[in-house]
Amino acid sequence: MTSESRPASFASMALKPSILKALGELGYELPTAIQAQTIPLILDGRDVLGQAQTGTG
């Protein structure tokens, strides 16, 4: 997935409203790079193995 195809926000992903609400209540608006690259794949039912620097999502 390239940076051009990354969702700009959690709201632009196909997340359940309850998850979006919880993210908003916690103050999270934008996914980190690893989240933006993996969440769409996970929601599509694909297996994912990701690697990111500690603390980046």
mmCIF file as Biopython writes it, N, C-alpha, C and O atoms, coordinates in Angstrom:
data_model
#
loop_
_atom_site.group_PDB
_atom_site.id
_atom_site.type_symbol
_atom_site.label_atom_id
_atom_site.label_alt_id
_atom_site.label_comp_id
_atom_site.label_asym_id
_atom_site.label_entity_id
_atom_site.label_seq_id
_atom_site.pdbx_PDB_ins_code
_atom_site.Cartn_x
_atom_site.Cartn_y
_atom_site.Cartn_z
_atom_site.occupancy
_atom_site.B_iso_or_equiv
_atom_site.auth_seq_id
_atom_site.auth_asym_id
_atom_site.pdbx_PDB_model_num
ATOM 1   N N  . MET A ? 1  ? 0.851   -1.165  0.000  1.0 0.0 1  A 1 
ATOM 2   C CA . MET A ? 1  ? 0.000   0.000   0.000  1.0 0.0 1  A 1 
ATOM 3   C C  . MET A ? 1  ? 0.897   1.227   0.000  1.0 0.0 1  A 1 
ATOM 4   O O  . MET A ? 1  ? 1.831   1.308   0.798  1.0 0.0 1  A 1 
ATOM 5   N N  . THR A ? 2  ? 0.639   2.152   -0.851 1.0 0.0 2  A 1 
ATOM 6   C CA . THR A ? 2  ? 1.457   3.350   -0.939 1.0 0.0 2  A 1 
ATOM 7   C C  . THR A ? 2  ? 0.880   4.448   -0.067 1.0 0.0 2  A 1 
ATOM 8   O O  . THR A ? 2  ? -0.272  4.378   0.361  1.0 0.0 2  A 1 
ATOM 9   N N  . SER A ? 3  ? 1.696   5.468   0.195  1.0 0.0 3  A 1 
ATOM 10  C CA . SER A ? 3  ? 1.223   6.558   1.043  1.0 0.0 3  A 1 
ATOM 11  C C  . SER A ? 3  ? 0.047   7.290   0.409  1.0 0.0 3  A 1 
ATOM 12  O O  . SER A ? 3  ? -0.784  7.849   1.125  1.0 0.0 3  A 1 
ATOM 13  N N  . GLU A ? 4  ? -0.041  7.297   -0.923 1.0 0.0 4  A 1 
ATOM 14  C CA . GLU A ? 4  ? -1.142  7.970   -1.582 1.0 0.0 4  A 1 
ATOM 15  C C  . GLU A ? 4  ? -2.477  7.295   -1.299 1.0 0.0 4  A 1 
ATOM 16  O O  . GLU A ? 4  ? -3.516  7.953   -1.345 1.0 0.0 4  A 1 
ATOM 17  N N  . SER A ? 5  ? -2.472  5.996   -1.008 1.0 0.0 5  A 1 
ATOM 18  C CA . SER A ? 5  ? -3.721  5.283   -0.793 1.0 0.0 5  A 1 
ATOM 19  C C  . SER A ? 5  ? -4.055  5.121   0.686  1.0 0.0 5  A 1 
ATOM 20  O O  . SER A ? 5  ? -5.036  4.461   1.028  1.0 0.0 5  A 1 
ATOM 21  N N  . ARG A ? 6  ? -3.255  5.711   1.562  1.0 0.0 6  A 1 
ATOM 22  C CA . ARG A ? 6  ? -3.537  5.629   2.987  1.0 0.0 6  A 1 
ATOM 23  C C  . ARG A ? 6  ? -4.770  6.451   3.343  1.0 0.0 6  A 1 
ATOM 24  O O  . ARG A ? 6  ? -4.941  7.565   2.849  1.0 0.0 6  A 1 
ATOM 25  N N  . PRO A ? 7  ? -5.623  5.906   4.196  1.0 0.0 7  A 1 
ATOM 26  C CA . PRO A ? 7  ? -6.760  6.696   4.650  1.0 0.0 7  A 1 
ATOM 27  C C  . PRO A ? 7  ? -6.274  7.922   5.421  1.0 0.0 7  A 1 
ATOM 28  O O  . PRO A ? 7  ? -5.298  7.837   6.166  1.0 0.0 7  A 1 
ATOM 29  N N  . ALA A ? 8  ? -6.939  9.045   5.250  1.0 0.0 8  A 1 
ATOM 30  C CA . ALA A ? 8  ? -6.545  10.278  5.912  1.0 0.0 8  A 1 
ATOM 31  C C  . ALA A ? 8  ? -6.963  10.289  7.381  1.0 0.0 8  A 1 
ATOM 32  O O  . ALA A ? 8  ? -6.408  11.045  8.180  1.0 0.0 8  A 1 
ATOM 33  N N  . SER A ? 9  ? -7.927  9.463   7.735  1.0 0.0 9  A 1 
ATOM 34  C CA . SER A ? 9  ? -8.409  9.434   9.111  1.0 0.0 9  A 1 
ATOM 35  C C  . SER A ? 9  ? -9.031  8.074   9.402  1.0 0.0 9  A 1 
ATOM 36  O O  . SER A ? 9  ? -9.305  7.290   8.493  1.0 0.0 9  A 1 
ATOM 37  N N  . PHE A ? 10 ? -9.248  7.810   10.692 1.0 0.0 10 A 1 
ATOM 38  C CA . PHE A ? 10 ? -9.948  6.577   11.050 1.0 0.0 10 A 1 
ATOM 39  C C  . PHE A ? 10 ? -11.361 6.588   10.470 1.0 0.0 10 A 1 
ATOM 40  O O  . PHE A ? 10 ? -11.891 5.542   10.095 1.0 0.0 10 A 1 
ATOM 41  N N  . ALA A ? 11 ? -11.967 7.767   10.399 1.0 0.0 11 A 1 
ATOM 42  C CA . ALA A ? 11 ? -13.336 7.882   9.893  1.0 0.0 11 A 1 
ATOM 43  C C  . ALA A ? 11 ? -13.452 7.450   8.437  1.0 0.0 11 A 1 
ATOM 44  O O  . ALA A ? 11 ? -14.529 7.047   7.996  1.0 0.0 11 A 1 
ATOM 45  N N  . SER A ? 12 ? -12.359 7.529   7.687  1.0 0.0 12 A 1 
ATOM 46  C CA . SER A ? 12 ? -12.416 7.140   6.277  1.0 0.0 12 A 1 
ATOM 47  C C  . SER A ? 12 ? -12.224 5.640   6.080  1.0 0.0 12 A 1 
ATOM 48  O O  . SER A ? 12 ? -12.319 5.137   4.960  1.0 0.0 12 A 1 
ATOM 49  N N  . MET A ? 13 ? -11.951 4.925   7.180  1.0 0.0 13 A 1 
ATOM 50  C CA . MET A ? 13 ? -11.832 3.467   7.120  1.0 0.0 13 A 1 
ATOM 51  C C  . MET A ? 13 ? -13.205 2.859   7.404  1.0 0.0 13 A 1 
ATOM 52  O O  . MET A ? 13 ? -14.090 3.536   7.926  1.0 0.0 13 A 1 
ATOM 53  N N  . ALA A ? 14 ? -13.375 1.616   7.070  1.0 0.0 14 A 1 
ATOM 54  C CA . ALA A ? 14 ? -14.659 0.933   7.281  1.0 0.0 14 A 1 
ATOM 55  C C  . ALA A ? 14 ? -14.745 0.357   8.695  1.0 0.0 14 A 1 
ATOM 56  O O  . ALA A ? 14 ? -15.010 -0.832  8.878  1.0 0.0 14 A 1 
ATOM 57  N N  . LEU A ? 15 ? -14.517 1.211   9.687  1.0 0.0 15 A 1 
ATOM 58  C CA . LEU A ? 15 ? -14.572 0.769   11.077 1.0 0.0 15 A 1 
ATOM 59  C C  . LEU A ? 15 ? -15.991 0.892   11.615 1.0 0.0 15 A 1 
ATOM 60  O O  . LEU A ? 15 ? -16.768 1.734   11.165 1.0 0.0 15 A 1 
ATOM 61  N N  . LYS A ? 16 ? -16.319 0.038   12.585 1.0 0.0 16 A 1 
ATOM 62  C CA . LYS A ? 16 ? -17.636 0.087   13.212 1.0 0.0 16 A 1 
ATOM 63  C C  . LYS A ? 16 ? -17.803 1.420   13.936 1.0 0.0 16 A 1 
ATOM 64  O O  . LYS A ? 16 ? -16.836 1.964   14.469 1.0 0.0 16 A 1 
ATOM 65  N N  . PRO A ? 17 ? -19.026 1.944   13.954 1.0 0.0 17 A 1 
ATOM 66  C CA . PRO A ? 17 ? -19.276 3.212   14.653 1.0 0.0 17 A 1 
ATOM 67  C C  . PRO A ? 17 ? -18.818 3.198   16.111 1.0 0.0 17 A 1 
ATOM 68  O O  . PRO A ? 17 ? -18.333 4.211   16.616 1.0 0.0 17 A 1 
ATOM 69  N N  . SER A ? 18 ? -18.966 2.068   16.785 1.0 0.0 18 A 1 
ATOM 70  C CA . SER A ? 18 ? -18.550 1.995   18.190 1.0 0.0 18 A 1 
ATOM 71  C C  . SER A ? 18 ? -17.039 2.160   18.332 1.0 0.0 18 A 1 
ATOM 72  O O  . SER A ? 18 ? -16.564 2.744   19.306 1.0 0.0 18 A 1 
ATOM 73  N N  . ILE A ? 19 ? -16.290 1.648   17.367 1.0 0.0 19 A 1 
ATOM 74  C CA . ILE A ? 19 ? -14.833 1.803   17.399 1.0 0.0 19 A 1 
ATOM 75  C C  . ILE A ? 19 ? -14.462 3.249   17.103 1.0 0.0 19 A 1 
ATOM 76  O O  . ILE A ? 19 ? -13.591 3.814   17.766 1.0 0.0 19 A 1 
ATOM 77  N N  . LEU A ? 20 ? -15.114 3.851   16.114 1.0 0.0 20 A 1 
ATOM 78  C CA . LEU A ? 20 ? -14.854 5.256   15.799 1.0 0.0 20 A 1 
ATOM 79  C C  . LEU A ? 20 ? -15.172 6.149   16.995 1.0 0.0 20 A 1 
ATOM 80  O O  . LEU A ? 20 ? -14.446 7.103   17.274 1.0 0.0 20 A 1 
ATOM 81  N N  . LYS A ? 21 ? -16.259 5.837   17.698 1.0 0.0 21 A 1 
ATOM 82  C CA . LYS A ? 21 ? -16.644 6.615   18.873 1.0 0.0 21 A 1 
ATOM 83  C C  . LYS A ? 21 ? -15.575 6.504   19.953 1.0 0.0 21 A 1 
ATOM 84  O O  . LYS A ? 21 ? -15.179 7.509   20.544 1.0 0.0 21 A 1 
ATOM 85  N N  . ALA A ? 22 ? -15.109 5.290   20.211 1.0 0.0 22 A 1 
ATOM 86  C CA . ALA A ? 22 ? -14.084 5.081   21.234 1.0 0.0 22 A 1 
ATOM 87  C C  . ALA A ? 22 ? -12.783 5.790   20.862 1.0 0.0 22 A 1 
ATOM 88  O O  . ALA A ? 22 ? -12.147 6.409   21.715 1.0 0.0 22 A 1 
ATOM 89  N N  . LEU A ? 23 ? -12.387 5.702   19.599 1.0 0.0 23 A 1 
ATOM 90  C CA . LEU A ? 23 ? -11.174 6.387   19.153 1.0 0.0 23 A 1 
ATOM 91  C C  . LEU A ? 23 ? -11.304 7.893   19.358 1.0 0.0 23 A 1 
ATOM 92  O O  . LEU A ? 23 ? -10.369 8.543   19.826 1.0 0.0 23 A 1 
ATOM 93  N N  . GLY A ? 24 ? -12.464 8.444   19.008 1.0 0.0 24 A 1 
ATOM 94  C CA . GLY A ? 24 ? -12.704 9.870   19.181 1.0 0.0 24 A 1 
ATOM 95  C C  . GLY A ? 24 ? -12.661 10.287  20.639 1.0 0.0 24 A 1 
ATOM 96  O O  . GLY A ? 24 ? -12.093 11.325  20.980 1.0 0.0 24 A 1 
ATOM 97  N N  . GLU A ? 25 ? -13.268 9.474   21.502 1.0 0.0 25 A 1 
ATOM 98  C CA . GLU A ? 25 ? -13.274 9.776   22.935 1.0 0.0 25 A 1 
ATOM 99  C C  . GLU A ? 25 ? -11.866 9.752   23.518 1.0 0.0 25 A 1 
ATOM 100 O O  . GLU A ? 25 ? -11.572 10.463  24.479 1.0 0.0 25 A 1 
ATOM 101 N N  . LEU A ? 26 ? -11.001 8.934   22.933 1.0 0.0 26 A 1 
ATOM 102 C CA . LEU A ? 26 ? -9.614  8.860   23.391 1.0 0.0 26 A 1 
ATOM 103 C C  . LEU A ? 26 ? -8.727  9.909   22.729 1.0 0.0 26 A 1 
ATOM 104 O O  . LEU A ? 26 ? -7.553  10.041  23.074 1.0 0.0 26 A 1 
ATOM 105 N N  . GLY A ? 27 ? -9.287  10.650  21.784 1.0 0.0 27 A 1 
ATOM 106 C CA . GLY A ? 27 ? -8.536  11.722  21.138 1.0 0.0 27 A 1 
ATOM 107 C C  . GLY A ? 27 ? -7.749  11.316  19.908 1.0 0.0 27 A 1 
ATOM 108 O O  . GLY A ? 27 ? -6.948  12.098  19.395 1.0 0.0 27 A 1 
ATOM 109 N N  . TYR A ? 28 ? -7.966  10.106  19.432 1.0 0.0 28 A 1 
ATOM 110 C CA . TYR A ? 28 ? -7.261  9.649   18.235 1.0 0.0 28 A 1 
ATOM 111 C C  . TYR A ? 28 ? -8.033  10.067  16.989 1.0 0.0 28 A 1 
ATOM 112 O O  . TYR A ? 28 ? -9.222  9.774   16.863 1.0 0.0 28 A 1 
ATOM 113 N N  . GLU A ? 29 ? -7.359  10.750  16.072 1.0 0.0 29 A 1 
ATOM 114 C CA . GLU A ? 29 ? -7.993  11.190  14.831 1.0 0.0 29 A 1 
ATOM 115 C C  . GLU A ? 29 ? -7.358  10.570  13.600 1.0 0.0 29 A 1 
ATOM 116 O O  . GLU A ? 29 ? -8.053  10.218  12.646 1.0 0.0 29 A 1 
ATOM 117 N N  . LEU A ? 30 ? -6.034  10.435  13.618 1.0 0.0 30 A 1 
ATOM 118 C CA . LEU A ? 30 ? -5.309  9.942   12.449 1.0 0.0 30 A 1 
ATOM 119 C C  . LEU A ? 30 ? -4.587  8.641   12.765 1.0 0.0 30 A 1 
ATOM 120 O O  . LEU A ? 30 ? -3.978  8.516   13.827 1.0 0.0 30 A 1 
ATOM 121 N N  . PRO A ? 31 ? -4.645  7.678   11.863 1.0 0.0 31 A 1 
ATOM 122 C CA . PRO A ? 31 ? -3.904  6.435   12.070 1.0 0.0 31 A 1 
ATOM 123 C C  . PRO A ? 31 ? -2.409  6.665   11.844 1.0 0.0 31 A 1 
ATOM 124 O O  . PRO A ? 31 ? -2.007  7.524   11.059 1.0 0.0 31 A 1 
ATOM 125 N N  . THR A ? 32 ? -1.605  5.883   12.546 1.0 0.0 32 A 1 
ATOM 126 C CA . THR A ? 32 ? -0.172  5.897   12.270 1.0 0.0 32 A 1 
ATOM 127 C C  . THR A ? 32 ? 0.053   5.184   10.941 1.0 0.0 32 A 1 
ATOM 128 O O  . THR A ? 32 ? -0.867  4.581   10.389 1.0 0.0 32 A 1 
ATOM 129 N N  . ALA A ? 33 ? 1.257   5.253   10.440 1.0 0.0 33 A 1 
ATOM 130 C CA . ALA A ? 33 ? 1.562   4.615   9.152  1.0 0.0 33 A 1 
ATOM 131 C C  . ALA A ? 33 ? 1.255   3.118   9.187  1.0 0.0 33 A 1 
ATOM 132 O O  . ALA A ? 33 ? 0.648   2.592   8.255  1.0 0.0 33 A 1 
ATOM 133 N N  . ILE A ? 34 ? 1.668   2.430   10.250 1.0 0.0 34 A 1 
ATOM 134 C CA . ILE A ? 34 ? 1.445   0.982   10.318 1.0 0.0 34 A 1 
ATOM 135 C C  . ILE A ? 34 ? -0.050  0.676   10.417 1.0 0.0 34 A 1 
ATOM 136 O O  . ILE A ? 34 ? -0.519  -0.300  9.832  1.0 0.0 34 A 1 
ATOM 137 N N  . GLN A ? 35 ? -0.799  1.497   11.148 1.0 0.0 35 A 1 
ATOM 138 C CA . GLN A ? 35 ? -2.246  1.300   11.241 1.0 0.0 35 A 1 
ATOM 139 C C  . GLN A ? 35 ? -2.914  1.536   9.892  1.0 0.0 35 A 1 
ATOM 140 O O  . GLN A ? 35 ? -3.785  0.769   9.481  1.0 0.0 35 A 1 
ATOM 141 N N  . ALA A ? 36 ? -2.511  2.584   9.214  1.0 0.0 36 A 1 
ATOM 142 C CA . ALA A ? 36 ? -3.101  2.904   7.911  1.0 0.0 36 A 1 
ATOM 143 C C  . ALA A ? 36 ? -2.815  1.818   6.884  1.0 0.0 36 A 1 
ATOM 144 O O  . ALA A ? 36 ? -3.628  1.569   5.993  1.0 0.0 36 A 1 
ATOM 145 N N  . GLN A ? 37 ? -1.666  1.175   7.007  1.0 0.0 37 A 1 
ATOM 146 C CA . GLN A ? 37 ? -1.297  0.140   6.045  1.0 0.0 37 A 1 
ATOM 147 C C  . GLN A ? 37 ? -1.926  -1.204  6.360  1.0 0.0 37 A 1 
ATOM 148 O O  . GLN A ? 37 ? -2.162  -1.999  5.450  1.0 0.0 37 A 1 
ATOM 149 N N  . THR A ? 38 ? -2.203  -1.477  7.628  1.0 0.0 38 A 1 
ATOM 150 C CA . THR A ? 38 ? -2.676  -2.814  7.992  1.0 0.0 38 A 1 
ATOM 151 C C  . THR A ? 38 ? -4.178  -2.921  8.257  1.0 0.0 38 A 1 
ATOM 152 O O  . THR A ? 38 ? -4.778  -3.948  7.940  1.0 0.0 38 A 1 
ATOM 153 N N  . ILE A ? 39 ? -4.790  -1.904  8.821  1.0 0.0 39 A 1 
ATOM 154 C CA . ILE A ? 39 ? -6.217  -1.993  9.158  1.0 0.0 39 A 1 
ATOM 155 C C  . ILE A ? 39 ? -7.076  -2.347  7.946  1.0 0.0 39 A 1 
ATOM 156 O O  . ILE A ? 39 ? -7.930  -3.226  8.059  1.0 0.0 39 A 1 
ATOM 157 N N  . PRO A ? 40 ? -6.890  -1.703  6.789  1.0 0.0 40 A 1 
ATOM 158 C CA . PRO A ? 40 ? -7.713  -2.092  5.631  1.0 0.0 40 A 1 
ATOM 159 C C  . PRO A ? 40 ? -7.527  -3.557  5.231  1.0 0.0 40 A 1 
ATOM 160 O O  . PRO A ? 40 ? -8.486  -4.212  4.821  1.0 0.0 40 A 1 
ATOM 161 N N  . LEU A ? 41 ? -6.317  -4.070  5.344  1.0 0.0 41 A 1 
ATOM 162 C CA . LEU A ? 41 ? -6.064  -5.473  5.006  1.0 0.0 41 A 1 
ATOM 163 C C  . LEU A ? 41 ? -6.755  -6.400  6.000  1.0 0.0 41 A 1 
ATOM 164 O O  . LEU A ? 41 ? -7.346  -7.407  5.612  1.0 0.0 41 A 1 
ATOM 165 N N  . ILE A ? 42 ? -6.680  -6.057  7.277  1.0 0.0 42 A 1 
ATOM 166 C CA . ILE A ? 42 ? -7.324  -6.858  8.317  1.0 0.0 42 A 1 
ATOM 167 C C  . ILE A ? 42 ? -8.838  -6.856  8.124  1.0 0.0 42 A 1 
ATOM 168 O O  . ILE A ? 42 ? -9.486  -7.896  8.238  1.0 0.0 42 A 1 
ATOM 169 N N  . LEU A ? 43 ? -9.399  -5.681  7.829  1.0 0.0 43 A 1 
ATOM 170 C CA . LEU A ? 43 ? -10.846 -5.588  7.604  1.0 0.0 43 A 1 
ATOM 171 C C  . LEU A ? 43 ? -11.280 -6.379  6.375  1.0 0.0 43 A 1 
ATOM 172 O O  . LEU A ? 43 ? -12.437 -6.782  6.261  1.0 0.0 43 A 1 
ATOM 173 N N  . ASP A ? 44 ? -10.341 -6.596  5.459  1.0 0.0 44 A 1 
ATOM 174 C CA . ASP A ? 44 ? -10.614 -7.378  4.248  1.0 0.0 44 A 1 
ATOM 175 C C  . ASP A ? 44 ? -10.439 -8.874  4.501  1.0 0.0 44 A 1 
ATOM 176 O O  . ASP A ? 44 ? -10.609 -9.684  3.590  1.0 0.0 44 A 1 
ATOM 177 N N  . GLY A ? 45 ? -10.096 -9.243  5.746  1.0 0.0 45 A 1 
ATOM 178 C CA . GLY A ? 45 ? -9.954  -10.643 6.112  1.0 0.0 45 A 1 
ATOM 179 C C  . GLY A ? 45 ? -8.602  -11.248 5.804  1.0 0.0 45 A 1 
ATOM 180 O O  . GLY A ? 45 ? -8.438  -12.467 5.857  1.0 0.0 45 A 1 
ATOM 181 N N  . ARG A ? 46 ? -7.637  -10.413 5.485  1.0 0.0 46 A 1 
ATOM 182 C CA . ARG A ? 46 ? -6.311  -10.920 5.143  1.0 0.0 46 A 1 
ATOM 183 C C  . ARG A ? 46 ? -5.457  -11.056 6.388  1.0 0.0 46 A 1 
ATOM 184 O O  . ARG A ? 46 ? -5.641  -10.327 7.362  1.0 0.0 46 A 1 
ATOM 185 N N  . ASP A ? 47 ? -4.521  -11.993 6.352  1.0 0.0 47 A 1 
ATOM 186 C CA . ASP A ? 47 ? -3.553  -12.145 7.427  1.0 0.0 47 A 1 
ATOM 187 C C  . ASP A ? 47 ? -2.492  -11.069 7.262  1.0 0.0 47 A 1 
ATOM 188 O O  . ASP A ? 47 ? -2.098  -10.734 6.145  1.0 0.0 47 A 1 
ATOM 189 N N  . VAL A ? 48 ? -2.035  -10.534 8.382  1.0 0.0 48 A 1 
ATOM 190 C CA . VAL A ? 48 ? -1.071  -9.439  8.341  1.0 0.0 48 A 1 
ATOM 191 C C  . VAL A ? 48 ? 0.041   -9.704  9.342  1.0 0.0 48 A 1 
ATOM 192 O O  . VAL A ? 48 ? -0.208  -10.126 10.471 1.0 0.0 48 A 1 
ATOM 193 N N  . LEU A ? 49 ? 1.251   -9.454  8.918  1.0 0.0 49 A 1 
ATOM 194 C CA . LEU A ? 49 ? 2.409   -9.446  9.798  1.0 0.0 49 A 1 
ATOM 195 C C  . LEU A ? 49 ? 3.076   -8.108  9.568  1.0 0.0 49 A 1 
ATOM 196 O O  . LEU A ? 49 ? 3.598   -7.851  8.483  1.0 0.0 49 A 1 
ATOM 197 N N  . GLY A ? 50 ? 3.065   -7.258  10.571 1.0 0.0 50 A 1 
ATOM 198 C CA . GLY A ? 50 ? 3.610   -5.913  10.413 1.0 0.0 50 A 1 
ATOM 199 C C  . GLY A ? 50 ? 4.767   -5.683  11.353 1.0 0.0 50 A 1 
ATOM 200 O O  . GLY A ? 50 ? 4.891   -6.335  12.390 1.0 0.0 50 A 1 
ATOM 201 N N  . GLN A ? 51 ? 5.608   -4.748  10.975 1.0 0.0 51 A 1 
ATOM 202 C CA . GLN A ? 51 ? 6.735   -4.374  11.813 1.0 0.0 51 A 1 
ATOM 203 C C  . GLN A ? 51 ? 6.830   -2.857  11.816 1.0 0.0 51 A 1 
ATOM 204 O O  . GLN A ? 51 ? 6.859   -2.222  10.762 1.0 0.0 51 A 1 
ATOM 205 N N  . ALA A ? 52 ? 6.876   -2.288  13.004 1.0 0.0 52 A 1 
ATOM 206 C CA . ALA A ? 52 ? 6.988   -0.840  13.144 1.0 0.0 52 A 1 
ATOM 207 C C  . ALA A ? 52 ? 7.801   -0.537  14.389 1.0 0.0 52 A 1 
ATOM 208 O O  . ALA A ? 52 ? 7.935   -1.374  15.281 1.0 0.0 52 A 1 
ATOM 209 N N  . GLN A ? 53 ? 8.335   0.659   14.436 1.0 0.0 53 A 1 
ATOM 210 C CA . GLN A ? 53 ? 9.085   1.089   15.600 1.0 0.0 53 A 1 
ATOM 211 C C  . GLN A ? 53 ? 8.161   1.090   16.812 1.0 0.0 53 A 1 
ATOM 212 O O  . GLN A ? 53 ? 6.985   1.433   16.691 1.0 0.0 53 A 1 
ATOM 213 N N  . THR A ? 54 ? 8.674   0.715   17.967 1.0 0.0 54 A 1 
ATOM 214 C CA . THR A ? 54 ? 7.886   0.691   19.189 1.0 0.0 54 A 1 
ATOM 215 C C  . THR A ? 54 ? 7.232   2.041   19.432 1.0 0.0 54 A 1 
ATOM 216 O O  . THR A ? 54 ? 7.874   3.086   19.330 1.0 0.0 54 A 1 
ATOM 217 N N  . GLY A ? 55 ? 5.942   2.003   19.755 1.0 0.0 55 A 1 
ATOM 218 C CA . GLY A ? 55 ? 5.209   3.216   20.063 1.0 0.0 55 A 1 
ATOM 219 C C  . GLY A ? 55 ? 4.562   3.887   18.873 1.0 0.0 55 A 1 
ATOM 220 O O  . GLY A ? 55 ? 4.015   4.981   19.009 1.0 0.0 55 A 1 
ATOM 221 N N  . THR A ? 56 ? 4.610   3.254   17.695 1.0 0.0 56 A 1 
ATOM 222 C CA . THR A ? 56 ? 4.052   3.889   16.504 1.0 0.0 56 A 1 
ATOM 223 C C  . THR A ? 56 ? 2.703   3.317   16.100 1.0 0.0 56 A 1 
ATOM 224 O O  . THR A ? 56 ? 2.211   3.617   15.012 1.0 0.0 56 A 1 
ATOM 225 N N  . GLY A ? 57 ? 2.105   2.513   16.939 1.0 0.0 57 A 1 
ATOM 226 C CA . GLY A ? 57 ? 0.769   2.045   16.611 1.0 0.0 57 A 1 
ATOM 227 C C  . GLY A ? 57 ? 0.640   0.578   16.561 1.0 0.0 57 A 1 
ATOM 228 O O  . GLY A ? 57 ? -0.446  0.063   16.292 1.0 0.0 57 A 1 
#
